[in-house]
Amino acid sequence: MLITRIITAVVLLVVLLAALFGGYYPAFAAVVLLFLTAAITESFQLFKSSRKQAFLVALFWSAAFAYAFLYRDNSAVKFWFGLSTLLWLFRFVPSLKTGLPPAEGGRNTMLATMYAISIVACFAAIVVFFKHSAVYLLSVLALVWIADIGAYFSGKAFGKRKLAPSISPGKSWEGAIGGGIAVLLIASASILFGGPVLADTFAVALQAKLGWAGALAVLVVVHAASVVGDLFESQLKRRAGVKDSSKLLPGHGGVLDRIDALIPVLPLAALIHTGLL
């Protein structure tokens, strides 16, 4: 299982780096559309749509996304980032406390649509960051990856108090705090010692515009958003009675399992990014 997980991770990393640094925009666009379609398909399946229906809905969303964000400059892109941030703040975050609606009916369909909007906004942010620079995009993605790694090791070493036992019993407050500390330490190191190599990164841009206090405050909020994204997808999977969003990625589950924490983070970061420029 570990070998399968490692092999899949290596393949994904190679595909990601090739798409980002290959210098061929159609290849980047194809990878974005492939992962977007998979993520929306998996999300609608978690909301109890049939596999065929979920895939057809995902194709519609992906076609609209390709037209709006990949092959033309969408002047309303900031609207999508703002909408996604509001959806997370006023709909998805409260659901962690109040619970999800029944898996059938209009409320479930509405929630599924809202989640699809947030996924679209996440991938729109990927496009915006990529057009700025591949390194800049990686710097935002890395914040979530660092938080995840920090949370894993902190939780293993110190985890005692459950973060959300009814949603994800394996997560602890100590793990979440450890992930946040890891983000702050690595981001601070990149600002102080990154030099020209890391000059064009999200953390450096934050510090340059907002100062140290502002940058660290934003990074704390970004980390909190990543935790919420992870918990919300766990809540969806628990309601659906499944361990993974799919089995598309051997050893890793589905695409949604790999990007759940990114879904609220990237639109929020993009909203901040557009205000920094």
Beta strands, then each sheet from edge to edge (+ up, - down):
strand 1: 162-164
strand 2: 168-172
sheet 1: 1+ 2-
end
